[in-house]
Amino acid sequence: MSPERELVTPSVPAAPPEAVAPVQPAKATFERHFLPGASMQLVGEESRQASVLYLTGEQAAAPARLVFSYLNALVVAPEFSSLRVLLNGTQVATTPVMASAAPGMVDVAVPAGLLRAGANIVEFRATQRHRTDCSIASSYELWSQLASPDVRLVFEGEDLGRVTHLADLAALGLDGAGVSTLRLLGGSMPSSPQATGAMLSLVQQLAIAWRVAELHIEPDAEPAGEYREGALDLIVAPASELPAEFDGLRAQASQGPLAMLLPSAQGANRLVISGPDWAGIAQAGEAIRRAAPAEDRPRLDLAYPHPLLKGGSEISLSALGMTTVEFNGRRYAEQIGFDLPPDFYAQRYGEMELVLDAAYSSDVLPGSEIDVYVNGQIASATPLLRTDGGMLRDTVIRIPMTHLQPGRNLMEIAVNLQSASDALCSPGWTGEAPVRFVFSDTSRLRLPDYARATLVPDLKLLTGSASPYADAASVPMVMARDQGSILSAMTFLARMATASGRVTPVSLVEAASLDPAGNALMVGPYPGLPAPILARMGLTRAVAISGDGDALDRFGGEAANPAQWLAGLLGDGIGLKVEDLRVLPAPEPGYVPAAGTLALAQRHQPEGGLWTVLTAPDEAALGLGTQRLVETAKWRQVAGRLTAFGPNDADPVVTPADNAQLVEPLPRSFANLRLVAANWFSGRILFYTALIAAASIILMGATALVLSRVGRRE
């Protein structure tokens, strides 16, 4: 045996396996979208928009990131343009505007302690300059857009979507499309007049507490199970009819009103409203109003202040949400909002004043001007005349009150600047120009004492302040008994509530018991409403076969005017219409609806009542039309004695009230009567002329009488 064969080689021990790091579970996240509507667009050289986000205490305390994407116009110069985000007044993100080819993504951490329970203001500000053009016209080409699904706060934590306190109902918020949905679970749709009345009040209280502009109501819904953003499952039933899942609440509900948020095990937010009977359920709705009042809680789409301005008041622009601006561009526009009472009556006389604190440089040329728009209409244009710059300290710009209206008003102050350096427009000058205009937030808006009276019918009063219905102890309502009419009434009343911040108390009555001397509401398709009511409202059951004709062709019944020659004489001679004379009330023709058209009509009855009807040719058209009606952009266009929405109409057809009645508030005063008379005569030139002529004749007669007694006689 060779020595090599006897050699034993020891085995090499196997290497120990490498330690595998434990896999960390992904942190649970929760998203909150907060843009009302489908998108937000920032237009012009300087632009800002904000929305309100309500959070629960648990959400506010959780770590959060702001995530959003945006697109911008190709002509925006990224080296001179920026997009900034402020959260509760603190800047949390800034980025160059450089996403013209593909969406630009921004993801930033929110500093700890910045979010708070309750209302949070998220503001987007854009500074945008044109790549090559220095003209005022080019500023209209600048825009940045954020889509609602792509703008959100992302939180870290478990079960953050649960809302368990009535005071936090506004934290339900919106979904990714900017919609809030109230889901009526099966059995919650009312089936009796008492149940319907309670539900009509309840949805108004919920809409106010939710702080949304419009509420989408989904009937006969199935339980959501898991969490749905911007949605609430509503269970409404007397104690004896509660679903088996809520057996534990029967004893409590049978003793008194019950309003309780009970999220499901899977996370869906649910609200249970119950009581011994439907009267108790109506009382339970009052608990929501007390827990989440509208006062001092801004609506999700109204982040900036919009106070009620009374006659003889003055308010600084800083109190309306404006901040001092130093501007080096070509066109700067600032939008402010304020409310006027429903009995504001001064559209035909008088002026309000913008007391301006501002300054401009010597580079600004004559031809520059400050324009003021009121509710989208140009109201004032003030030129800047000095060529050596100037200080505008307490400079008064008078603005006619022609375009003001009861309810919410929007005013835009636009500064259009022409300069010698912009005429040259050297490369890079669009963003490198020095400051040429300073607009101070100490500027003030001043309103004179104005007349207080109400012109009816006027649907603008209804959409702006739910007037006169929200002021009543109870409003009779006639409603068709089909489910579509009940759903449309809920949607319509909820929108009135979110606009006014008040619940309209309604009581369902039969048509035969309506008193024409009192106010009333009516909802239903034409076949579901009695013919006498339609006749009193100037409506007819006849429906046009097609809606393709001109909108004005829908109004029939106008006989040939025997005084057409007078109309021609006035129009050709002095540029007036017969209606401008306002000698006799013009006849109001009946309304013949086109197929699928929703009509919202209001009429002052001869006996003194103000009746409003929401109707359409059939149940389907009523439901679809009501959903379009409550959209914010369309709601603001409602006016006159009748507003109609066709299925293919981009904008409503508005019929003004030719025979509006003037209602002066009580108690009457001589000072207010004088202002009412000034506004009334300003719109009736023939009566004003006759009054002057009569006064002249009386003065002439009185003078002749006096002289005949004291003069020298021969």
C-alpha positions in Angstrom: 0.0 0.0 0.0 1.5 3.3 -1.0 1.8 6.1 1.5 -0.5 8.2 -0.6 -3.3 5.7 -0.1 -3.0 5.9 3.6 -3.2 9.7 3.6 -6.6 10.9 5.0 -7.7 14.4 3.8 -10.1 16.0 6.4 -13.4 17.2 5.0 -14.0 21.0 4.7 -16.9 22.1 6.7 -19.8 23.6 4.8 -20.1 27.4 5.0 -23.0 28.5 7.2 -26.0 29.9 5.2 -26.1 33.6 4.9 -28.6 35.3 7.1 -31.6 36.5 5.2 -32.9 39.9 6.3 -36.6 39.7 7.3 -38.9 41.2 4.8 -40.5 44.4 6.2 -44.2 44.6 5.5 -45.2 47.5 3.4 -46.5 50.4 5.4 -50.3 50.8 5.1 -51.2 54.0 3.2 -54.4 56.0 2.8 -55.1 58.6 0.2 -57.3 61.7 0.3 -58.2 63.6 -2.9 -59.4 67.2 -2.4 -59.9 69.1 -5.6 -63.6 69.9 -6.1 -64.6 69.1 -9.7 -62.7 67.3 -12.4 -59.6 69.6 -12.6 -58.0 72.9 -11.5 -56.6 75.3 -14.0 -54.2 78.2 -13.3 -54.4 80.7 -16.1 -52.3 83.8 -16.7 -49.0 85.2 -15.5 -50.0 85.1 -11.9 -52.8 82.8 -10.7 -53.9 81.1 -7.5 -56.7 78.7 -6.5 -57.4 76.9 -3.3 -59.6 74.2 -1.9 -60.5 73.0 1.6 -59.5 69.6 3.0 -61.2 68.4 6.3 -59.2 65.9 8.3 -60.0 63.8 11.4 -57.6 64.0 14.4 -56.1 60.7 13.4 -55.4 61.8 9.8 -53.9 65.1 10.9 -51.5 63.3 13.2 -50.3 60.7 10.7 -47.2 61.2 8.5 -48.3 62.5 5.1 -46.9 63.3 1.6 -48.4 65.6 -1.0 -48.4 64.0 -4.4 -49.6 65.6 -7.6 -49.0 65.9 -11.3 -49.6 68.7 -13.7 -49.5 69.7 -17.4 -48.7 73.2 -18.8 -48.9 75.1 -22.0 -46.0 74.7 -24.4 -45.3 78.5 -24.5 -44.6 78.7 -20.7 -40.9 79.4 -20.1 -39.7 77.0 -17.3 -36.7 79.2 -16.3 -39.0 82.0 -15.3 -42.1 80.0 -14.2 -42.9 78.1 -11.0 -45.7 76.2 -9.3 -45.9 76.5 -5.6 -48.2 74.8 -3.0 -49.1 76.3 0.3 -50.7 74.3 3.1 -52.3 76.4 5.8 -50.3 79.3 4.6 -46.9 77.5 4.7 -45.1 76.7 1.4 -44.5 72.9 1.2 -43.6 72.5 -2.5 -42.2 74.5 -5.4 -41.3 73.3 -8.9 -40.4 74.9 -12.2 -43.3 74.7 -14.7 -41.9 72.4 -17.2 -44.4 69.7 -18.1 -45.7 70.6 -21.6 -44.8 67.2 -23.1 -45.8 64.8 -20.3 -47.2 65.2 -16.8 -44.8 66.5 -14.2 -44.8 64.6 -10.9 -44.2 66.2 -7.6 -44.0 64.2 -4.3 -43.0 66.0 -1.1 -43.3 65.2 2.6 -45.6 67.4 4.6 -43.8 68.8 7.7 -45.0 67.3 10.9 -47.5 69.4 12.8 -48.6 71.4 9.8 -51.9 69.5 9.2 -54.7 70.0 11.7 -57.9 68.4 12.6 -60.8 70.2 10.8 -60.3 72.5 7.9 -57.0 72.8 6.0 -56.5 75.2 3.1 -54.4 73.8 0.2 -53.5 76.6 -2.2 -51.8 76.3 -5.6 -50.0 79.4 -7.0 -48.5 79.7 -10.4 -46.1 82.3 -11.8 -45.9 81.8 -15.5 -44.1 83.8 -18.2 -44.2 83.4 -22.0 -41.1 82.1 -23.8 -41.0 84.7 -26.5 -43.9 87.2 -26.4 -44.1 90.3 -24.2 -47.6 91.4 -25.1 -50.7 91.5 -22.9 -52.5 89.2 -25.3 -49.8 86.5 -24.9 -50.6 86.2 -21.2 -53.9 84.5 -22.1 -51.9 81.6 -23.6 -50.4 80.6 -20.3 -51.9 77.8 -18.2 -51.1 74.9 -15.9 -53.7 72.2 -15.2 -54.0 69.7 -12.4 -56.4 66.7 -12.8 -58.4 65.8 -9.7 -57.4 62.0 -9.7 -53.7 63.1 -9.7 -53.8 65.4 -6.7 -53.8 63.9 -3.3 -52.4 63.6 0.2 -51.0 60.2 1.0 -51.0 59.2 4.7 -49.2 56.4 6.5 -51.3 54.4 9.0 -54.1 51.9 9.5 -57.8 52.5 9.4 -57.4 56.2 8.7 -60.5 56.4 6.6 -62.9 55.7 9.4 -65.1 58.7 10.4 -66.6 58.1 13.9 -67.7 61.5 15.1 -70.6 63.6 13.6 -68.4 66.7 14.0 -66.0 65.1 11.4 -68.6 64.5 8.7 -66.8 66.9 6.4 -63.7 64.6 6.5 -65.7 62.2 4.3 -64.5 64.6 1.5 -64.5 63.8 -2.2 -63.4 61.0 -4.4 -60.8 61.1 -7.1 -63.3 62.6 -9.5 -64.2 65.4 -7.1 -67.6 63.9 -6.3 -69.3 63.2 -2.9 -71.8 60.4 -2.8 -74.6 59.7 -0.3 -75.6 56.0 -0.7 -79.1 55.3 0.5 -79.0 51.6 1.4 -81.9 49.4 0.4 -84.9 50.3 2.5 -83.8 53.8 3.2 -85.8 55.4 0.4 -89.0 56.8 2.0 -92.3 55.2 1.2 -94.7 57.4 3.2 -95.3 61.2 3.3 -94.0 61.4 6.9 -90.8 59.4 6.0 -90.3 61.5 2.8 -90.5 64.7 4.8 -88.0 63.5 7.3 -85.6 62.4 4.5 -85.9 65.7 2.7 -84.7 67.5 5.9 -82.1 64.9 6.6 -80.3 65.1 3.3 -80.1 68.9 3.6 -78.5 68.6 7.1 -76.0 66.1 5.8 -75.1 68.2 2.8 -74.4 71.2 5.0 -72.4 69.1 7.5 -70.4 67.5 4.7 -69.5 71.1 3.4 -69.8 70.1 -0.2 -71.3 72.2 -3.0 -73.2 69.4 -4.6 -74.2 66.0 -3.3 -74.7 62.9 -5.5 -77.4 60.7 -4.1 -77.5 57.0 -5.0 -80.7 55.2 -4.2 -81.2 51.6 -3.2 -77.5 51.0 -2.9 -75.9 47.8 -1.8 -73.6 48.0 1.3 -70.2 49.1 0.2 -68.3 46.7 2.5 -64.8 48.2 2.2 -63.9 51.9 2.4 -64.9 54.1 -0.5 -63.4 57.6 -0.6 -66.0 60.5 -0.6 -68.9 58.1 0.1 -71.3 57.5 3.0 -73.7 54.7 3.4 -76.9 55.9 5.1 -79.3 53.6 7.0 -82.5 55.3 8.0 -85.3 53.4 9.6 -87.5 53.4 12.8 -86.1 51.2 15.6 -88.5 48.4 14.8 -87.3 48.3 11.2 -83.6 48.5 11.6 -81.6 45.7 9.8 -80.6 42.7 11.8 -77.0 43.9 11.7 -78.0 46.8 14.0 -80.0 44.8 16.5 -77.8 46.2 19.3 -79.1 49.7 18.6 -82.8 48.9 18.8 -83.2 49.5 22.5 -81.5 52.8 22.3 -83.3 53.9 19.2 -86.7 52.9 20.7 -86.1 55.3 23.6 -85.3 58.4 21.5 -83.5 59.9 18.4 -80.3 58.2 17.4 -77.6 59.4 15.0 -74.4 57.4 15.0 -71.5 56.8 12.7 -70.6 53.1 12.7 -67.9 52.1 10.1 -68.1 48.6 8.9 -65.5 45.9 9.8 -64.1 46.4 6.3 -63.9 50.2 6.7 -66.9 51.6 4.9 -68.3 54.7 6.6 -71.9 54.2 7.6 -74.4 56.6 9.3 -77.3 55.1 11.2 -80.3 57.4 11.8 -83.2 56.0 13.8 -85.7 56.7 16.5 -89.0 55.4 17.9 -90.8 56.7 14.8 -90.3 59.1 11.9 -90.8 62.1 14.1 -87.9 60.9 16.2 -85.8 60.4 13.1 -86.5 64.0 12.1 -85.2 65.0 15.6 -82.1 62.9 15.1 -81.2 65.0 12.0 -81.0 68.0 14.3 -78.1 66.3 16.1 -76.1 66.5 12.9 -76.8 70.2 12.6 -75.7 70.9 16.1 -72.5 68.7 15.8 -71.4 70.1 12.4 -72.8 73.7 12.0 -72.1 75.7 8.8 -70.8 78.7 10.6 -67.0 79.3 10.5 -66.5 76.1 8.5 -65.7 76.9 4.8 -67.2 74.9 2.0 -64.8 72.6 0.2 -64.8 74.8 -2.9 -64.9 78.1 -1.2 -61.5 78.4 0.5 -61.3 82.2 0.3 -63.5 84.5 2.4 -66.8 85.8 1.0 -68.4 87.8 3.7 -71.9 89.3 3.6 -71.5 93.1 2.8 -74.2 95.4 4.1 -75.0 98.9 3.0 -72.6 101.6 4.1 -69.8 99.0 4.8 -66.1 99.0 4.0 -63.8 96.0 3.9 -60.1 95.6 3.0 -59.0 93.3 0.3 -56.9 91.4 2.7 -60.1 90.4 4.5 -61.3 89.0 1.2 -58.3 86.8 0.8 -55.9 89.0 -1.2 -52.2 89.4 -0.4 -49.9 92.2 -1.4 -48.3 91.5 -4.9 -45.2 92.8 -6.6 -45.6 92.2 -10.3 -43.2 92.4 -13.2 -45.5 91.0 -16.0 -48.0 92.3 -18.4 -51.4 91.4 -16.9 -52.3 90.7 -13.3 -55.8 89.6 -12.3 -57.0 89.2 -8.7 -60.5 87.7 -8.0 -62.4 88.3 -4.8 -65.8 87.3 -3.7 -68.5 88.6 -1.4 -72.2 88.0 -0.7 -75.1 90.5 -0.8 -78.5 89.9 1.0 -81.4 88.5 -0.9 -83.2 91.9 -0.8 -80.4 93.8 -2.4 -82.1 96.3 -4.7 -79.7 98.8 -6.3 -78.8 97.5 -9.7 -80.0 100.6 -11.6 -78.4 103.4 -9.6 -75.4 104.2 -7.4 -71.8 103.2 -7.4 -69.5 101.2 -5.1 -65.9 102.3 -4.7 -62.6 100.5 -4.9 -60.2 102.5 -2.8 -56.8 101.6 -4.4 -53.4 101.4 -2.7 -50.9 100.7 -5.5 -47.8 102.0 -7.3 -46.4 101.6 -10.8 -42.9 102.3 -12.3 -41.9 104.8 -14.9 -41.6 102.0 -17.5 -45.4 101.8 -17.6 -46.8 103.6 -20.7 -50.1 105.6 -21.1 -52.7 103.2 -22.4 -52.2 100.9 -19.5 -55.4 100.5 -17.4 -57.1 98.9 -14.4 -60.2 97.0 -15.4 -62.9 95.8 -13.0 -65.2 92.9 -13.9 -68.3 92.1 -11.8 -69.8 88.7 -12.3 -68.0 88.3 -15.6 -69.1 91.7 -17.0 -66.8 94.7 -17.5 -67.9 97.4 -15.0 -65.0 99.9 -14.9 -61.9 100.8 -16.9 -59.4 103.3 -15.3 -56.4 104.4 -17.4 -52.9 105.0 -15.9 -52.0 108.4 -17.4 -48.7 109.4 -15.8 -45.5 108.7 -17.7 -43.1 109.0 -14.8 -44.6 106.3 -12.6 -47.0 107.1 -9.7 -48.3 106.2 -6.3 -52.0 105.4 -6.1 -52.7 106.1 -2.5 -56.4 106.1 -1.6 -57.3 106.4 -5.3 -61.0 105.9 -5.8 -62.3 103.8 -8.7 -66.1 104.1 -9.0 -67.9 101.0 -10.1 -71.5 101.0 -11.1 -73.6 98.4 -9.2 -75.4 97.4 -12.4 -74.0 93.8 -12.4 -74.3 93.1 -8.7 -76.8 90.5 -7.7 -78.3 89.1 -4.5 -76.2 86.2 -3.2 -72.6 85.5 -4.2 -70.8 88.0 -6.3 -67.4 87.6 -8.0 -65.2 90.6 -8.8 -62.0 90.5 -10.8 -59.5 93.4 -10.7 -57.3 93.2 -13.8 -54.2 95.3 -14.3 -53.1 95.6 -17.9 -49.6 97.1 -18.3 -47.9 98.3 -21.5 -44.2 99.3 -21.2 -41.5 100.6 -23.5 -39.2 97.6 -22.6 -41.9 95.1 -23.6 -42.1 96.7 -27.0 -38.5 95.7 -27.6 -39.0 92.3 -25.9 -35.3 91.2 -25.8 -34.6 87.5 -25.2 -35.4 86.5 -21.6 -37.1 89.8 -20.8 -40.5 88.2 -20.1 -39.1 86.9 -16.8 -36.2 89.3 -16.1 -38.1 92.6 -16.2 -38.0 94.5 -12.9 -41.1 95.0 -10.7 -43.4 97.5 -12.4 -46.6 97.3 -10.3 -47.3 96.8 -6.6 -50.9 96.0 -5.5 -51.4 96.4 -1.8 -53.9 94.3 0.2 -54.7 97.5 2.2 -56.9 98.5 -0.8 -60.5 98.6 0.3 -64.0 98.0 -1.2 -66.6 100.4 -0.1 -70.4 100.0 -0.6 -72.9 102.8 -0.2 -76.2 102.5 1.6 -78.4 100.6 -0.8 -82.1 99.9 -1.1 -83.5 96.8 0.5 -86.4 95.3 -1.4 -87.1 92.0 -3.3 -88.1 91.6 -6.9 -90.0 88.4 -7.5 -90.0 86.1 -9.4 -86.2 85.7 -9.5 -84.6 82.3 -9.4 -81.3 83.9 -8.6 -82.6 84.5 -5.1 -83.5 80.8 -4.8 -80.0 79.5 -5.9 -78.1 82.1 -3.9 -79.8 82.1 -0.6 -82.9 79.7 -0.8 -85.0 82.8 -0.4 -87.8 83.1 0.6 -88.2 79.5 1.5 -85.4 79.0 4.0 -86.9 81.8 6.1 -90.2 80.1 6.6 -91.3 77.9 9.5 -92.6 75.4 7.0 -93.0 75.4 3.2 -95.8 73.4 1.5 -94.4 71.0 -1.1 -96.4 69.1 -3.8 -94.4 66.2 -5.1 -95.1 63.3 -7.4 -94.9 60.0 -5.6 -92.5 58.2 -8.0 -88.9 57.4 -6.8 -87.4 59.7 -9.4 -89.3 62.7 -8.1 -88.3 62.0 -4.5 -84.7 61.6 -5.5 -84.8 64.9 -7.6 -86.4 66.7 -4.6 -83.6 65.5 -2.3 -80.9 66.6 -4.7 -82.5 70.0 -5.4 -83.1 70.8 -1.7 -79.6 69.6 -0.8 -78.1 72.0 -3.3 -80.3 74.9 -2.0 -79.0 74.0 1.5 -75.3 74.0 0.5 -75.7 77.4 -1.3 -77.4 79.1 1.6 -76.1 77.2 4.6 -79.7 76.8 5.8 -82.3 74.0 5.8 -85.5 74.6 4.0 -88.3 73.1 6.1 -90.9 71.4 3.9 -94.2 69.7 4.6 -95.7 67.5 1.9 -99.3 68.5 1.0 -101.8 67.6 -1.6 -102.2 70.0 -4.6 -105.8 70.7 -3.7 -104.8 72.1 -0.3 -102.3 74.6 -1.6 -103.0 78.2 -0.7 -102.1 80.6 -3.6 -101.5 83.4 -1.0 -98.6 81.4 0.4 -95.2 80.2 -0.9 -94.9 76.7 -2.2 -92.5 74.2 -3.9 -93.4 71.6 -6.5 -91.3 68.7 -7.9 -92.4 66.1 -10.4 -92.7 65.2 -14.1 -95.5 66.8 -16.1 -97.8 63.8 -15.8 -97.3 63.7 -12.0 -98.4 67.3 -11.4 -102.0 68.5 -11.6 -103.0 70.5 -14.6 -104.2 73.5 -12.5 -100.7 73.9 -11.0 -99.0 73.7 -14.4 -101.5 76.3 -15.7 -100.7 78.7 -12.8 -97.0 78.3 -13.5 -97.4 79.1 -17.2 -96.5 75.6 -18.2 -98.2 73.2 -20.6 -98.2 69.4 -20.8 -97.6 69.5 -24.5 -94.1 68.5 -25.4 -92.3 69.4 -28.5 -91.3 66.4 -30.7 -87.8 67.7 -31.2 -85.6 70.2 -29.4 -83.6 71.1 -32.5 -85.3 74.4 -33.1 -84.3 77.7 -31.7 -84.8 78.0 -27.9 -87.0 81.0 -28.3 -89.4 78.9 -30.4 -90.4 77.1 -27.3 -92.4 80.0 -26.1 -95.7 80.2 -27.8 -98.9 82.2 -27.4 -97.7 85.6 -28.5 -100.2 87.4 -30.6 -99.3 90.0 -33.2 -98.6 93.3 -31.6 -100.8 96.1 -33.0 -98.3 98.7 -31.9 -95.4 97.3 -33.9 -95.0 100.7 -35.7 -94.4 102.3 -32.2 -91.7 99.7 -31.5 -90.0 100.5 -34.9 -90.3 104.2 -34.2 -88.6 103.9 -30.8 -85.9 101.5 -32.0 -85.0 103.4 -35.2 -85.4 106.8 -33.7 -83.9 106.8 -30.2 -82.7 103.2 -29.7 -85.3 102.1 -27.2 -87.6 99.1 -27.0 -91.2 99.2 -26.0 -90.3 97.2 -22.9 -87.9 99.9 -21.8 -90.8 102.3 -21.2 -92.4 99.8 -18.8 -95.8 101.5 -19.0 -97.8 98.3 -19.0 -96.7 94.8 -17.9 -95.8 92.7 -20.9 -97.6 89.4 -21.3 -95.7 86.3 -20.2 -96.1 83.6 -22.8 -96.5 79.9 -21.8 -93.6 77.5 -21.9 -93.7 74.5 -24.2 -90.9 72.1 -23.2 -88.7 70.3 -25.7 -88.3 66.5 -25.3 -85.9 65.7 -22.4 -85.8 69.3 -21.1 -85.7 70.2 -17.4 -87.5 73.4 -16.4 -87.1 75.3 -13.2 -89.9 78.0 -13.1 -91.0 80.5 -10.6 -94.2 82.6 -10.6 -95.7 85.2 -8.3 -99.4 84.3 -7.8 -102.0 87.0 -8.0 -103.0 86.1 -4.5 -99.5 86.9 -3.2 -97.7 83.5 -3.0 -94.4 82.7 -4.7 -94.5 79.3 -6.3 -91.5 77.4 -7.7 -91.7 74.2 -9.7 -89.0 71.7 -10.9 -90.3 69.6 -13.7 -89.6 67.7 -16.9 -91.6 65.7 -19.5 -90.8 62.4 -17.7 -89.1 60.8 -14.7 -85.9 60.0 -16.5 -85.5 63.6 -17.8 -86.2 65.0 -14.4 -83.5 62.9 -12.7 -80.8 63.6 -15.4 -81.7 67.3 -15.6 -81.6 67.8 -11.8 -78.1 66.3 -11.7 -77.0 68.8 -14.3 -78.8 71.6 -12.6 -76.9 71.3 -9.3 -73.5 71.4 -10.9 -71.8 74.5 -9.6 -71.1 76.2 -13.0 -74.7 75.7 -14.1 -76.3 76.5 -10.7 -74.7 80.0 -10.9 -76.4 80.5 -14.3 -79.9 80.0 -13.0 -81.9 83.2 -13.2 -85.1 84.9 -14.3 -88.6 83.4 -14.0 -87.7 80.2 -15.9 -84.4 78.4 -16.6 -84.4 75.4 -18.9 -81.8 72.7 -19.4 -82.0 70.7 -22.6 -80.2 67.3 -22.8 -77.7 68.7 -25.3 -77.5 72.3 -24.0 -74.1 73.5 -22.9 -75.7 76.5 -21.1 -79.3 76.9 -19.8 -81.9 79.0 -21.6 -83.0 81.8 -19.2 -86.3 83.7 -19.5 -86.3 87.0 -17.6 -89.3 88.1 -15.6 -91.2 90.8 -17.4 -93.8 91.3 -14.6 -91.7 91.2 -11.5 -93.3 92.4 -8.3 -91.6 94.6 -5.8 -91.7 93.5 -2.2 -90.4 95.9 0.4 -89.2 94.5 3.7 -90.9 95.3 7.0 -90.7 97.5 9.0 -90.7 100.2 6.3 -88.6 103.3 6.7 -88.5 106.6 4.8 -84.8 106.3 4.1 -85.2 102.9 2.5 -88.3 104.0 0.6 -86.3 106.9 -0.9 -83.5 104.4 -2.1 -86.1 102.0 -3.4 -87.8 104.8 -5.4 -84.4 105.9 -6.8 -83.8 102.4 -8.1 -87.4 101.9 -9.4 -87.5 105.2 -11.3 -84.0 104.6 -12.8 -85.4 101.7 -14.7 -88.6 103.4 -15.8 -87.7 106.4 -17.8 -91.3 107.2 -18.9 -92.6 107.4 -15.3 -89.5 109.4 -14.3 -90.2 111.9 -17.1 -93.8 112.1 -16.2 -92.9 112.8 -12.6 -90.5 115.6 -13.6 -93.2 117.1 -15.9 -95.8 116.9 -13.1 -93.5 118.5 -10.6 -92.7 121.3 -13.1 -96.4 122.0 -13.7 -97.1 122.0 -10.0 -94.1 124.3 -9.4 -95.2 126.6 -12.2 -98.8 126.7 -10.9 -97.6 127.4 -7.3 -95.3 130.1 -8.5 -98.1 131.8 -10.5 -100.4 131.6 -7.5 -97.8 133.2 -5.2 -97.0 136.0 -7.7 -100.6 136.7 -8.3 -101.0 137.4 -4.6 -97.9 139.4 -3.8 -97.1 141.0 -7.2 -97.7 144.7 -8.0 -101.1 145.5 -9.4 -101.8 148.5 -11.6 
